[in-house]
Amino acid sequence: MKELKVTNLHKTFGDKTLFDHISFLIHEKDRIGLIGVNGTGKSSLLAILAGLDSGDGDISAIEKASDYRIGFLTQAQEFPPDESVLEVVFAGNNPLMQTVRQYEKALINLNSDGSNQQFQEEFSNAEEAMNKQDAWTADSEAKAILNKLGIDTLHKKISELSGGQKKRVGLAQVLIDAPDLLLLDEPTNHLDYQAITWLENYLKNYQGALLMVTHDRYFLDRVTNRIFELSFGKLYEYQGNYEYYVAEKAERDRIAGEQEGKRKQLFKQELAWMRAGAKARTTKQQARINRFEDLKENLNQVQTDGKIEVNIATNRLGKKVLKLEDANYAINGKILLEHFNLLIQANERLGITGKNGAGKSTLLNILAGRLELDSGIYEIGETVHLAYYTQENEVIDPNKRMIAYLQEVAEEVKQNDGNQISVAELLERFLFPRSMHGTLVGKLSGGEKRRLYLLKLLIQQPNVLLLDEPTNDLDIATLTVLEDYLQDFSGAVITVSHDRYFLDKVTDKLLIFEGEGKIISTLASIMDYLKETEESTKVIKAVKNETKEKSKKKKLSYNEQKEWATIEDRIAKLEEKIEQLTEDMNHQGEDFSKLQSLQKEIDQTEIDLEEQMNRWEYLSEIVEES
C-alpha cells in the first residue's frame, strides 16, 4: 500500500505562519477535503506536496516511495499556448498514457492526410505499440473522461481555449494520468451539473488517494471520507465527510470555549489575590504569583476562525427594478436569448444556472448595462444602485495597501441600525486583522483578494446585487455568512452559479439555460430540479432501450433458454428463504444484533427476488412473441 507521510512541516509567509510543524499521513484510497479560511495556506500546502514549493528548513518533511506519482490541478491552469489539447491531456508521466498519446497524435495526422507515407508509418508503429502494451482499454477510458468533461477538440491549440476550457483540460490531464495521489484545487469550477455528478462518482471509485480544496459542500460531503482543517497554522483531522466535520467542529469549538471560560474565571480569582497583596513572599505564595503570570500569558489562547458579520445598510429600492421584454441576443450566429422576457422585482432572489456557454454571464452583462441587446427592450429603475461581482477582480495596483483600496470608496459606512462603522472595523469583520490593514494587495492570496473585492462592492451600499459565480475562490466560512447576509439583504439578488448548495440556500426561483436560447423557469430547488431531470432521463433511456431490445429480440439465446428453464425454481426458493428468515426473526426475542443481521439478510433477499421477477417478465415476453 502506497502512502505519503508529512512530518513537522513548517512554512511562513511574511509575518504569517501558514504551517506550524504540522504532520499527517495520506493512505491509499483516502478521500480528503482540505478546509480553511482564505489565506490559511490551502493552495500552498497542495503546491508543497506537488513539489512546486517547499517548507522552511528540512525538505525531508515529506516522505514517499520513489515511484509515488502525484497529479496536481491548480486553480489557474498554465499550459504552453502553442501545444494542442492532445499534447496537454496526455502529457502526464504515466508510461501507458505516453503510448496512447503517440497513437492519438498519429491518428489525427493520418486523418488529415491519409496518403502521406510518413503518417502511415507512424500510425502503424503507434498501433503496434498499442497492441504490444495492451493500451486499448486505457485509450477507451481516457476518451470517456474527455467526453464526460466536454472536451472534443483534441486538435485545438491551448491559445484558442477559454479559461474554463483550460481548467477542464487540466482536470482531464490529471485524471487520465491516474497518479497515486490526486491534488485538486477547486475541481468543480467551470463544470456543469452533469460533469460534476460524473466527477463525484469517478472520485469515489478512484483507486489512488485524493486531497482536494473545494467550496462545493454537496460535492465535499459526497466524496470525502476524511477532512483536514487548517486554522492558525495548525492542522486538525476529522474522520468522515463534511457533515460529520461540521458536527465535530461545533463540538470542538464548544469545548474550547468552556476551557477558555474556566481559565478566565481562574484568572479573575488570581487577579483579586494579587491586588490584595501578599503579606509575606513565601515559597507557596511565589508559586501562586508564577501561576498568575502563566495565566496572563495563556489567556485568550483559544483561537477561532471567527465569522464575517455584514451589517451594511442599503439604499431604498423602488418597485421598478430591472426589465427585459422580447430580448434577443446572439454571438457569432449563436443564439443566447430569443424573445426572452424577465421582470426583476424588489427582494427578488433569482438563480441562473445551466450549460456552460449558454449565455448566463451574458445575461448579467446585459442587466448590468455592459452589453446592448440585438433587439428588445431593457429598462432599469431610477432608484437602482447596482453592484456587479464579476468572475474576475478589477485590476488593482499590487503596491496599493488594503485600507487605501477601500478608502477610495468611503472612510465610513452606514449600518442597518443607523450607526457609522469605519473601513478598518469592516476589514476586521471580514477576517482581516488590524495587523494586515497596511498589507500590499500584491501580497494577498487569491481568495483574500476576492474577499476584499466583495467588501468594496458592499460598502458602496447597493440595492441590487449581480453575482457571477460568487462561490469560486471563496472559502466555506465566507460563503456561509454571505449566504446569511443575502437572505436578509433588503434588495434584489441575481446570481449565476453552479454551486448547488449555494443556490438551494439563497434563491427561490431559477432560470435554467439549456443552450440555443432555450431557458426554463422553475420555482423548484436546484436539487429537486436535477433529481426530476435525472429521473426523466432514466425513463426515456429505459423506454428506448426496451423498444430497441424488443425489436431486436425474436427468440431466446441458448443461455437464456437455460435461465428460463430454472428461473421459476429460483424465485420459489427466494420466496421460501424470506418466509424462513421472517420466522427466525419472530423467535429472536430481544437479541437486537441478531435481529439486525436477519433484517439485513431479508432486505438483500427481497432485492434478489425483485431482480429475478423482472428477469422472468423480460424472458416471458420473448417466449410469448417467438
C-alpha positions in Angstrom: 0.0 0.0 0.0 1.4 3.3 -1.1 1.4 6.2 1.4 2.6 9.8 1.7 3.9 11.0 5.1 4.4 14.6 6.2 6.3 15.3 9.4 6.8 18.7 11.2 6.1 20.8 8.1 6.8 24.4 8.8 6.1 27.3 6.5 5.9 31.1 6.9 4.8 33.8 4.5 5.9 37.2 5.7 4.7 37.6 9.3 2.1 34.9 8.9 2.8 31.3 9.9 1.0 29.0 7.4 2.1 25.7 8.9 3.3 25.4 12.4 5.1 22.0 12.3 2.1 20.0 11.1 2.2 16.3 10.5 -0.2 13.9 8.7 -0.4 10.7 6.7 -2.3 10.1 3.4 -3.3 6.5 2.8 -4.2 4.8 -0.4 -7.9 5.4 -1.2 -8.2 8.3 1.2 -10.7 11.0 0.0 -9.6 14.1 1.9 -11.2 17.5 1.8 -9.0 20.4 2.8 -10.8 23.2 4.6 -9.8 26.6 5.9 -10.4 30.4 5.6 -8.8 32.1 2.6 -5.2 32.8 3.3 -4.6 29.9 5.7 -2.4 28.1 3.1 -4.6 25.5 1.4 -3.2 26.1 -2.1 0.3 26.4 -0.6 0.0 23.0 1.0 -1.0 21.4 -2.3 1.9 23.1 -4.1 4.4 21.8 -1.4 3.0 18.2 -1.8 3.3 18.5 -5.6 6.9 19.6 -5.2 6.4 23.1 -6.6 7.2 24.7 -3.3 8.9 23.6 0.0 8.6 24.2 3.7 11.1 26.2 5.7 14.2 24.2 6.7 14.4 20.5 6.2 12.9 19.4 2.9 12.7 15.8 4.1 9.5 16.6 5.9 7.7 14.7 3.1 8.3 11.0 2.7 7.1 8.8 -0.1 8.2 6.0 -2.3 10.5 6.7 -5.2 7.8 5.6 -7.7 5.0 7.5 -6.0 3.3 9.7 -8.6 1.4 12.9 -7.8 -1.0 14.8 -10.1 -1.8 18.5 -9.4 -4.8 20.5 -10.7 -4.2 24.2 -9.9 -6.9 26.9 -9.8 -5.3 28.7 -12.8 -4.0 26.3 -15.4 -1.0 27.4 -17.4 0.0 25.4 -20.5 2.3 26.2 -23.5 -0.1 28.2 -25.8 1.2 26.5 -29.0 0.6 23.0 -27.7 -2.6 21.1 -28.8 -5.2 19.8 -26.4 -4.0 16.3 -27.3 -0.4 17.1 -26.3 -1.6 18.5 -23.0 -4.1 15.9 -21.8 -1.7 13.1 -22.4 1.4 14.9 -21.0 1.4 13.0 -17.7 4.2 10.7 -16.7 2.2 7.5 -16.9 4.1 5.4 -19.5 0.9 3.8 -20.8 -0.6 7.2 -21.5 2.5 8.2 -23.4 1.8 5.3 -25.8 -1.8 6.4 -26.1 -0.7 9.9 -26.8 1.5 8.8 -29.7 -1.3 6.7 -31.1 -3.9 9.6 -31.0 -1.4 12.0 -32.5 -0.6 9.6 -35.3 -4.4 9.0 -35.9 -5.0 12.8 -36.2 -2.2 13.1 -38.7 -3.4 10.2 -40.7 -6.9 11.5 -40.9 -5.6 14.9 -42.1 -3.5 13.3 -44.9 -4.2 9.6 -45.5 -1.8 9.4 -48.5 1.2 10.7 -46.5 3.7 7.8 -46.3 5.4 9.1 -43.1 2.0 9.4 -41.4 1.1 5.9 -42.4 4.4 4.5 -40.9 3.9 6.5 -37.7 0.4 5.2 -37.3 1.5 1.6 -38.0 4.2 1.9 -35.3 1.8 3.5 -32.9 -0.8 0.8 -33.4 1.8 -1.9 -32.9 2.9 -0.2 -29.6 -0.8 -0.1 -28.5 -1.2 -3.8 -29.2 2.1 -4.7 -27.5 1.3 -2.8 -24.3 -2.5 -3.7 -24.5 -3.2 0.0 -24.2 -6.7 0.0 -25.9 -8.6 -0.1 -22.6 -6.6 2.9 -21.3 -7.3 4.7 -24.6 -11.0 4.0 -24.2 -11.0 5.2 -20.6 -9.2 8.3 -21.5 -11.7 9.2 -24.2 -14.5 8.5 -21.8 -13.0 11.1 -19.4 -12.6 13.6 -22.2 -16.2 13.1 -23.3 -17.6 13.5 -19.8 -15.7 16.7 -19.3 -16.9 18.1 -22.7 -13.5 18.0 -24.4 -14.0 17.0 -28.0 -11.4 19.1 -29.9 -8.0 17.4 -29.4 -6.5 19.2 -32.4 -7.2 22.8 -31.0 -4.3 24.9 -29.6 -4.4 25.9 -26.0 -4.3 29.5 -27.0 -7.7 29.1 -28.6 -9.4 27.9 -25.3 -11.3 29.9 -22.7 -10.2 29.9 -19.1 -13.0 27.4 -18.2 -11.9 25.1 -21.1 -8.3 25.2 -19.9 -9.4 24.2 -16.4 -11.3 21.2 -17.8 -8.3 20.2 -19.9 -6.1 20.3 -16.8 -8.6 18.2 -14.9 -8.7 15.7 -17.8 -4.9 15.6 -17.7 -4.5 14.6 -14.1 -7.4 12.1 -14.2 -6.1 10.4 -17.3 -2.6 10.2 -15.8 -4.1 8.3 -12.9 -1.4 9.1 -10.3 -1.1 7.7 -6.8 -2.3 11.0 -5.3 -4.6 13.5 -6.9 -4.3 17.1 -5.6 -7.3 19.1 -6.9 -7.7 22.8 -6.2 -11.4 23.7 -6.9 -12.1 20.9 -9.4 -15.8 21.8 -9.9 -15.1 25.3 -11.1 -16.3 25.7 -14.7 -18.1 22.3 -14.7 -21.8 21.9 -15.4 -24.1 19.6 -13.3 -23.7 16.5 -15.5 -19.9 16.8 -15.3 -20.0 17.4 -11.5 -22.2 14.4 -10.9 -19.9 12.2 -13.1 -16.8 13.5 -11.3 -18.4 12.8 -7.9 -18.8 9.1 -8.9 -15.4 8.9 -10.6 -13.5 10.2 -7.5 -15.5 8.0 -5.1 -14.2 5.0 -7.0 -10.7 6.3 -7.7 -8.0 3.7 -6.9 -5.5 6.1 -5.6 -5.7 8.8 -2.9 -7.3 12.3 -3.2 -6.7 15.6 -1.4 -8.8 18.4 -2.7 -9.9 22.0 -1.9 -13.4 22.8 -2.9 -16.2 25.3 -1.9 -18.9 22.9 -3.2 -20.3 21.5 0.1 -22.6 18.9 -1.6 -19.6 17.6 -3.6 -17.4 17.6 -0.5 -20.0 15.7 1.5 -20.5 13.0 -1.1 -16.8 12.3 -2.0 -14.7 12.7 1.2 -14.1 10.2 4.0 -11.6 12.5 5.9 -11.4 16.3 6.5 -8.3 18.3 7.1 -8.9 21.8 8.6 -6.2 24.4 8.5 -6.6 27.0 11.3 -3.9 29.4 12.6 -1.1 27.3 11.4 -2.4 24.1 12.9 -4.0 21.1 11.1 -6.9 19.3 12.6 -8.1 15.9 11.3 -11.6 14.6 11.2 -12.7 11.1 10.1 -15.8 11.3 8.0 -17.4 13.5 5.4 -18.3 17.2 5.5 -21.5 16.7 7.5 -19.5 14.8 10.2 -16.9 17.5 10.2 -19.5 20.3 10.8 -20.8 18.4 13.9 -17.3 17.6 15.3 -16.1 21.2 14.6 -19.0 22.6 16.6 -18.3 20.3 19.5 -14.5 21.2 19.4 -15.3 24.9 19.5 -17.8 24.4 22.4 -15.2 22.5 24.5 -12.5 25.1 23.7 -14.9 27.9 24.7 -15.7 26.2 28.0 -12.0 25.7 28.8 -11.3 29.3 28.0 -14.1 30.4 30.3 -12.6 28.4 33.1 -9.2 30.0 32.5 -10.7 33.5 32.6 -12.6 32.7 35.9 -9.4 31.4 37.5 -7.5 34.5 36.2 -10.1 36.7 38.0 -9.5 34.9 41.2 -5.8 35.1 40.9 -6.0 38.8 40.0 -8.0 39.5 43.1 -5.4 37.8 45.2 -2.5 39.7 43.6 -4.2 43.1 44.0 -4.9 42.3 47.7 -1.2 41.7 48.0 0.6 39.0 49.9 1.9 39.9 53.4 4.9 37.7 53.0 6.6 36.3 49.9 6.7 32.7 51.0 7.6 29.9 48.5 3.9 28.9 48.3 2.8 32.4 47.6 5.6 32.9 45.0 4.3 29.8 43.2 0.9 31.5 43.0 2.5 34.6 41.6 4.2 32.4 38.9 0.9 30.8 38.2 -0.8 34.2 37.8 1.9 35.1 35.2 1.3 31.9 33.3 -2.4 32.5 33.2 -1.9 36.1 31.9 0.3 34.7 29.2 -2.1 31.9 28.1 -5.3 33.9 28.5 -7.3 34.1 25.2 -5.2 31.4 23.7 -8.2 29.7 22.1 -8.3 30.9 18.5 -11.3 30.5 16.2 -11.6 31.4 12.6 -14.2 34.0 13.5 -17.1 34.9 11.2 -17.9 37.6 8.8 -20.6 39.9 10.0 -22.2 42.0 7.3 -24.5 44.7 8.6 -24.2 47.4 5.9 -27.3 49.5 5.1 -28.7 49.6 1.5 -30.3 52.4 -0.4 -34.1 52.3 -0.8 -35.3 50.4 -3.8 -38.5 51.4 -5.7 -41.0 49.0 -7.3 -39.3 49.2 -10.7 -36.0 47.4 -10.8 -34.9 45.6 -14.0 -37.0 44.5 -17.0 -36.3 42.7 -20.3 -39.0 42.5 -22.9 -38.8 40.4 -26.1 -35.0 40.4 -25.7 -32.8 38.9 -28.4 -29.0 38.4 -28.3 -26.6 36.3 -30.3 -22.8 36.0 -30.6 -21.3 34.9 -34.0 -24.6 33.5 -35.0 -25.1 31.5 -31.8 -28.4 32.4 -30.2 -28.2 33.1 -26.4 -31.5 35.0 -25.9 -34.6 34.6 -28.1 -37.8 36.6 -27.4 -36.8 36.5 -23.7 -38.8 38.3 -21.0 -37.7 38.9 -17.5 -39.0 41.1 -14.7 -36.9 41.6 -11.6 -38.8 43.0 -8.6 -37.6 44.3 -5.2 -36.4 41.4 -2.9 -36.0 39.1 -5.9 -33.8 36.0 -5.3 -33.1 34.7 -8.7 -30.6 31.9 -9.5 -29.2 31.5 -13.0 -27.6 28.2 -13.9 -27.3 25.6 -16.7 -24.9 24.7 -19.5 -21.5 26.4 -20.0 -21.5 28.9 -22.9 -25.3 29.1 -22.9 -25.4 32.8 -22.1 -25.6 33.1 -18.3 -22.8 35.6 -17.8 -24.0 37.4 -20.9 -27.4 37.9 -19.3 -25.7 39.5 -16.2 -23.7 41.8 -18.5 -26.9 42.9 -20.2 -28.6 43.6 -16.9 -25.5 45.5 -15.8 -25.7 47.6 -18.9 -22.3 46.4 -20.2 -23.9 44.8 -23.3 -26.7 46.0 -25.6 -29.5 43.8 -26.8 -29.6 43.0 -30.6 -33.3 43.8 -30.2 -35.9 44.2 -27.5 -36.4 46.4 -24.5 -34.2 46.8 -21.4 -35.4 49.0 -18.6 -33.7 49.9 -15.2 -35.4 51.6 -12.3 -34.4 55.1 -11.3 -33.7 54.0 -7.7 -31.5 51.1 -8.7 -28.0 51.2 -7.2 -26.3 48.2 -8.8 -23.2 46.3 -7.8 -21.7 43.6 -10.1 -19.5 40.9 -8.6 -17.8 39.5 -11.7 -15.7 36.3 -12.1 -12.6 38.4 -12.5 -11.4 41.0 -10.0 -10.9 44.5 -11.2 -7.3 45.3 -11.8 -5.8 46.5 -8.5 -2.4 48.2 -8.1 -0.4 45.5 -6.3 1.5 48.2 -4.4 -1.7 49.7 -3.0 -2.4 49.0 0.6 -5.7 47.2 1.6 -7.2 50.0 3.6 -6.3 52.6 0.9 -8.1 50.5 -1.7 -11.3 50.6 0.3 -11.0 54.2 1.4 -11.3 55.1 -2.3 -15.0 54.3 -1.9 -15.7 55.5 1.7 -14.0 56.2 5.0 -17.1 55.2 6.9 -20.2 53.2 6.1 -23.8 53.4 7.5 -25.1 50.2 9.1 -28.7 49.0 9.3 -29.1 50.4 12.8 -28.1 53.8 11.6 -24.7 53.9 13.2 -21.5 54.5 11.2 -18.7 52.0 11.0 -15.2 52.6 9.9 -13.5 50.8 7.0 -10.9 49.5 9.4 -13.7 47.9 11.5 -15.2 46.4 8.4 -11.9 44.9 7.4 -11.7 43.2 10.8 -15.2 41.8 10.4 -14.1 40.4 7.1 -11.4 38.5 8.9 -8.6 40.9 8.1 -6.9 41.7 11.5 -5.5 45.2 12.0 -2.0 44.0 11.5 -2.9 43.3 7.9 -4.6 46.6 7.0 -1.4 48.1 5.7 -0.6 45.0 3.7 0.1 45.5 0.0 -2.6 44.0 -2.2 0.0 42.1 -4.2 0.9 40.0 -1.1 -2.7 38.7 -0.6 -3.8 35.2 -1.6 -6.3 34.8 -4.5 -9.1 34.2 -2.0 -8.2 37.1 0.1 -8.3 39.4 -2.9 -11.8 38.1 -3.8 -13.0 38.8 -0.2 -11.6 42.3 -0.4 -13.2 42.9 -3.8 -16.6 41.7 -2.4 -16.2 44.1 0.6 -15.5 47.0 -1.7 -18.8 46.3 -3.6 -20.8 46.0 -0.4 -19.6 49.3 1.2 -21.0 51.1 -1.9 -24.4 50.2 -0.3 -26.1 48.7 -3.4 -29.7 47.6 -3.5 -29.3 45.3 -6.5 -26.6 42.6 -6.5 -25.4 40.8 -9.6 -23.2 37.9 -8.7 -21.3 35.9 -11.3 -20.1 32.6 -9.8 -19.6 34.1 -6.3 -18.6 30.8 -4.8 -15.5 30.4 -6.9 -12.3 31.1 -4.8 -14.2 32.0 -1.6 -13.8 29.8 1.4 -16.7 28.0 3.0 -16.7 30.2 6.1 -17.1 33.3 3.9 -19.8 31.7 1.8 -21.8 30.6 4.9 -22.0 34.2 6.2 -22.5 35.6 2.7 -25.5 33.3 2.3 -26.9 34.5 5.6 -26.4 38.1 4.5 -28.1 37.6 1.2 -31.1 36.1 2.9 -31.5 39.3 4.9 -30.4 41.7 2.1 -33.2 44.3 1.5 -32.8 44.4 -2.2 -32.7 42.2 -5.3 -30.1 39.4 -5.8 -29.4 37.8 -9.2 -26.7 35.2 -9.1 -25.1 32.9 -11.7 -23.8 29.8 -10.1 -23.2 26.0 -10.4 -22.9 25.6 -6.6 -26.0 23.5 -5.8 -25.7 24.2 -2.0 -25.4 28.0 -2.5 -28.4 28.1 -4.9 -30.5 26.0 -2.6 -29.8 28.3 0.3 -30.2 31.8 -1.3 -32.6 31.5 -4.3 -36.3 31.0 -4.6 -36.5 31.0 -8.4 -34.2 29.5 -11.1 -33.5 30.1 -14.7 -32.0 27.0 -16.3 -30.0 27.8 -19.5 -30.1 24.8 -21.8 -28.5 26.5 -24.9 -29.7 27.8 -28.2 -31.9 30.4 -26.5 -33.9 27.8 -24.5 -34.3 28.9 -20.9 -36.5 27.1 -18.3 -38.0 29.0 -15.4 -38.8 27.0 -12.2 -39.6 27.5 -8.6 -38.1 24.2 -7.6 -34.8 24.0 -5.8 -31.8 23.1 -7.9 -31.5 19.7 -6.2 -35.2 18.9 -6.8 -34.9 20.0 -10.4 -31.8 17.9 -11.1 -33.5 14.9 -9.5 -36.6 15.3 -11.6 -34.4 15.7 -14.7 -32.3 12.7 -13.9 -35.4 10.5 -13.4 -37.0 11.8 -16.6 -33.8 10.9 -18.5 -33.7 7.4 -17.0 -37.3 6.8 -18.0 -36.6 8.0 -21.6 -33.5 5.8 -21.8 -35.3 2.8 -20.4 -38.2 3.2 -22.9 -35.7 3.5 -25.8 -33.7 0.5 -24.6 -36.8 -1.6 -24.0 -38.1 -0.7 -27.5 -34.7 -1.5 -29.0 -34.4 -4.8 -27.2 -37.9 -5.8 -28.1 -37.3 -5.0 -31.8 -34.0 -7.0 -31.7 -35.1 -10.0 -29.6 -37.1 -12.6 -31.5 -36.1 -15.7 -29.5 -34.2 -16.7 -26.5 -30.5 -17.3 -26.8 -29.0 -20.7 -25.6 -28.0 -19.2 -22.2 -31.4 -17.5 -21.9 -33.2 -20.9 -22.6 -31.2 -22.4 -19.7 -32.1 -19.5 -17.5 -35.8 -19.7 -18.4 -35.9 -23.4 -17.6 -34.8 -22.7 -13.9 -35.9 -19.2 -13.1 -39.3 -20.2 -11.5 -37.5 -22.6 -9.2 -35.1 -19.8 -8.1 -38.0 -17.4 -7.5 -39.7 -20.1 -5.3 -36.6 -20.7 -3.3 -36.1 -17.0 -2.7 -39.7 -16.7 -1.5 -39.2 -19.6 0.8 -36.0 -18.1 2.2 -37.8 -14.8 3.0 -40.5 -16.8 4.8 -37.9 -18.7 6.8 -35.9 -15.6 7.8 -39.1 -13.9 8.9 -40.0 -16.9 11.1 -36.5 -16.8 12.6 -36.9 -13.1 13.5 -40.1 -13.9 15.4 -38.1 -16.3 17.7 -35.2 -14.0 18.4 -36.7 -12.1 21.3 -34.6 -9.1 22.3 -31.4 -10.1 20.6 -31.0 -6.8 18.8 -27.8 -7.6 16.9 -29.3 -10.9 15.6 -32.5 -9.1 14.6 -30.4 -6.6 12.7 -28.5 -9.3 10.9 -31.7 -11.1 9.9 -33.4 -8.0 8.7 -30.4 -7.1 6.5 -30.5 -10.6 5.0 -34.2 -10.3 4.3 -33.6 -6.9 2.6 -31.0 -8.3 0.3 -33.1 -11.4 -0.5 -36.0 -9.2 -1.4 -33.8 -7.2 -3.8 -32.6 -10.5 -5.4 -36.2 -11.6 -5.7 -37.3 -8.4 -7.4 -34.4 -8.8 -9.9 -35.4 -12.4 -10.7 -39.1 -11.3 -11.1 -38.1 -8.5 -13.5 -35.9 -11.0 -15.4 -38.8 -13.5 -15.6 -41.1 -10.8 -17.0 -38.5 -9.9 -19.7 -37.9 -13.5 -20.7 -41.6 -14.4 -20.7 -42.4 -11.6 -23.2 -39.8 -13.0 -25.6 -41.2 -16.6 -25.2 -44.7 -15.3 -25.9 -43.6 -13.5 -29.1 -41.5 -16.4 -30.5 
